[in-house]
Amino acid sequence: MFELQTFALFLAAATVVAVTPGPGIFYIVARTLAGGRTEGLASSVGLGLGGFVHVLAGAIGISALVMASAEAFTALKIAGAFYLIWLGIKTWREARVPAPTEVQTTGAGRALREGIVVEALNPKTAAFFLAFIPQFVDTSVNVALQFVVLGTISVALNTCVDLIVTRWAAKARDGLAGRPTFIARTRQTSGAVMCGLGAALLIARRAS
């Protein structure tokens, strides 16, 4: 389906994109510091599943329609932004505890669902896939299938990086377990990061 040189170029480019710090990595760090390794892993998988939603949507043309419509883009952007801001405020409020043993985390299931929603409601992800993947697609064969294959590989690379980041962030959090005040401040910082990511998404401009 793909020429070896084109596929190798795609893998190189997709890997660079995956390891470049962006909103997804910052979100994973924030969730891991706030809820621990289990929630970080669940959030990583959730972001991956949310990214796959955009892959499928792009393959059947939904994302293209959203990106072509200013109204649809704005609605999706606002929904995703306010959802992130809500999660950030919630994390900040729940950080006000006197000791780590009293921290009430959301649980892996909820972290997974929230990760899916955060990524699925991110129009910048749709814009990225629509701008990036077509550069490596051969229009003489099944374009939708190629889009799904390349998109899935890109999502898998991103998820692998997120899982590695989760491990590092969890180690940092475990090392601070004996400092409850610092843990609470870290959780508040994590909430602020999520709010910042939501605000950044809120002011994101639609590509012309």
C-alpha positions as CSV (number, residue, x, y, z in Angstrom):
1,M,0.0,0.0,0.0
2,F,2.8,2.4,0.9
3,E,6.2,2.9,-0.7
4,L,9.0,2.1,1.7
5,Q,10.6,5.5,1.5
6,T,7.2,7.3,2.0
7,F,6.4,5.1,5.0
8,A,9.8,5.6,6.6
9,L,9.4,9.3,6.2
10,F,6.0,9.1,7.8
11,L,7.3,7.1,10.8
12,A,10.1,9.6,11.3
13,A,7.8,12.6,11.2
14,A,5.1,11.0,13.3
15,T,7.7,10.0,15.9
16,V,9.0,13.6,16.1
17,V,5.5,14.8,16.5
18,A,4.8,12.3,19.3
19,V,7.8,13.1,21.4
20,T,7.4,16.9,21.0
21,P,5.8,18.2,24.3
22,G,2.3,19.5,23.6
23,P,-1.1,19.8,25.3
24,G,-1.5,16.0,25.4
25,I,1.7,15.4,27.3
26,F,1.0,18.3,29.7
27,Y,-2.5,16.9,30.3
28,I,-1.1,13.4,31.1
29,V,1.4,14.9,33.5
30,A,-1.3,16.9,35.2
31,R,-3.6,13.9,35.6
32,T,-0.8,11.6,36.8
33,L,0.4,14.1,39.4
34,A,-3.2,14.7,40.5
35,G,-4.4,11.1,40.6
36,G,-1.4,8.8,40.5
37,R,-0.1,6.2,38.1
38,T,-3.4,4.3,37.5
39,E,-5.3,7.4,36.5
40,G,-2.4,8.6,34.4
41,L,-2.3,5.3,32.5
42,A,-6.1,5.4,32.1
43,S,-5.9,9.0,30.8
44,S,-3.2,8.0,28.3
45,V,-5.4,5.2,26.9
46,G,-8.4,7.6,26.9
47,L,-6.5,10.2,24.8
48,G,-5.5,7.5,22.4
49,L,-9.1,6.3,22.0
50,G,-10.2,9.9,21.6
51,G,-7.5,10.4,18.9
52,F,-8.8,7.3,17.1
53,V,-12.2,9.0,17.0
54,H,-10.7,11.7,14.9
55,V,-8.9,9.1,12.7
56,L,-12.2,7.4,11.9
57,A,-14.0,10.8,11.4
58,G,-11.2,12.0,9.1
59,A,-11.4,8.8,7.1
60,I,-15.1,9.2,6.4
61,G,-14.9,13.0,5.9
62,I,-16.6,14.2,9.1
63,S,-13.5,16.1,10.3
64,A,-13.1,17.7,7.0
65,L,-16.7,19.0,7.2
66,V,-16.1,20.3,10.7
67,M,-13.0,22.1,9.7
68,A,-14.7,23.6,6.7
69,S,-17.5,25.0,8.9
70,A,-16.6,27.9,11.2
71,E,-19.7,27.2,13.3
72,A,-19.0,23.5,13.8
73,F,-15.4,24.2,14.6
74,T,-16.3,26.9,17.1
75,A,-18.9,24.7,18.8
76,L,-16.5,21.8,19.2
77,K,-13.7,24.1,20.4
78,I,-15.9,25.7,23.1
79,A,-17.2,22.4,24.3
80,G,-13.7,20.9,24.6
81,A,-12.3,24.1,26.2
82,F,-14.9,24.3,28.9
83,Y,-14.7,20.6,29.6
84,L,-10.9,20.9,30.2
85,I,-11.5,24.1,32.4
86,W,-14.1,22.2,34.4
87,L,-11.7,19.3,35.0
88,G,-9.0,21.8,36.0
89,I,-11.3,23.6,38.5
90,K,-12.4,20.2,39.9
91,T,-8.8,19.0,40.3
92,W,-7.9,22.3,42.1
93,R,-10.8,22.0,44.5
94,E,-10.1,18.4,45.3
95,A,-6.5,19.2,46.0
96,R,-7.4,20.9,49.3
97,V,-6.7,18.0,51.6
98,P,-4.5,17.7,54.7
99,A,-2.7,14.4,53.8
100,P,-2.1,12.2,50.8
101,T,-4.2,9.3,52.3
102,E,-7.2,11.5,52.2
103,V,-6.9,12.4,48.5
104,Q,-10.0,11.2,46.7
105,T,-9.0,10.3,43.1
106,T,-11.5,9.9,40.3
107,G,-10.7,6.3,39.5
108,A,-9.3,4.7,36.3
109,G,-12.7,4.3,34.7
110,R,-13.6,7.9,35.0
111,A,-10.1,9.0,34.0
112,L,-10.4,6.9,30.9
113,R,-13.8,8.4,29.9
114,E,-12.6,11.9,30.6
115,G,-9.5,11.4,28.4
116,I,-11.6,10.2,25.5
117,V,-13.9,13.2,25.8
118,V,-11.0,15.7,26.1
119,E,-9.3,14.4,23.0
120,A,-12.5,13.8,21.0
121,L,-13.6,17.4,21.6
122,N,-10.3,18.8,20.5
123,P,-10.7,20.3,17.0
124,K,-6.9,20.9,16.8
125,T,-6.4,17.1,16.7
126,A,-8.8,16.9,13.8
127,A,-6.9,19.8,12.1
128,F,-3.6,18.0,12.7
129,F,-4.7,14.7,11.1
130,L,-6.2,16.4,8.1
131,A,-3.1,18.5,7.5
132,F,-0.5,15.8,8.3
133,I,-1.7,12.4,7.1
134,P,-2.7,13.3,3.5
135,Q,0.9,14.2,2.8
136,F,1.7,10.5,2.9
137,V,-1.4,9.1,1.2
138,D,-1.3,7.7,-2.3
139,T,-4.5,9.0,-4.0
140,S,-4.4,6.2,-6.6
141,V,-5.5,3.6,-4.0
142,N,-8.0,3.4,-1.1
143,V,-7.5,6.8,0.6
144,A,-9.8,6.1,3.5
145,L,-8.0,2.9,4.4
146,Q,-4.6,4.6,4.2
147,F,-5.9,7.4,6.4
148,V,-7.0,4.9,9.0
149,V,-3.7,2.9,8.9
150,L,-1.5,6.0,9.2
151,G,-3.7,7.6,11.7
152,T,-3.8,4.5,13.9
153,I,0.0,4.4,13.8
154,S,0.3,8.1,14.8
155,V,-2.2,7.6,17.7
156,A,-0.2,4.5,18.8
157,L,3.0,6.4,18.8
158,N,1.5,9.3,20.8
159,T,0.0,6.8,23.3
160,C,3.3,5.1,23.8
161,V,5.0,8.4,24.6
162,D,2.1,9.3,27.0
163,L,2.6,6.0,28.8
164,I,6.3,6.7,29.2
165,V,5.5,10.2,30.5
166,T,3.0,8.7,32.9
167,R,5.7,6.4,34.4
168,W,8.1,9.3,34.9
169,A,5.4,11.6,36.4
170,A,4.2,8.8,38.7
171,K,7.8,8.2,40.0
172,A,8.1,12.0,40.7
173,R,4.7,11.9,42.6
174,D,5.7,8.8,44.6
175,G,8.9,10.5,45.6
176,L,6.9,13.3,47.1
177,A,4.4,11.1,49.0
178,G,5.9,12.1,52.3
179,R,5.2,15.8,51.7
180,P,1.4,16.2,51.9
181,T,1.5,20.0,51.5
182,F,3.6,19.8,48.4
183,I,1.3,17.1,47.0
184,A,-1.7,19.4,47.5
185,R,0.1,22.2,45.8
186,T,1.1,19.9,43.0
187,R,-2.5,18.9,42.5
188,Q,-3.5,22.5,42.4
189,T,-0.8,23.2,39.8
190,S,-2.1,20.3,37.8
191,G,-5.6,21.8,37.9
192,A,-4.2,25.1,36.8
193,V,-2.4,23.4,33.9
194,M,-5.7,21.9,32.7
195,C,-7.4,25.3,32.9
196,G,-4.6,26.8,30.9
197,L,-4.9,24.1,28.3
198,G,-8.7,24.8,28.1
199,A,-8.1,28.5,27.7
200,A,-5.5,27.9,25.0
201,L,-8.0,25.7,23.1
202,L,-10.7,28.4,23.6
203,I,-8.6,31.0,21.7
204,A,-7.5,28.5,19.0
205,R,-8.1,29.9,15.6
206,R,-9.7,28.0,12.8
207,A,-7.3,27.3,9.9
208,S,-8.2,29.2,6.8
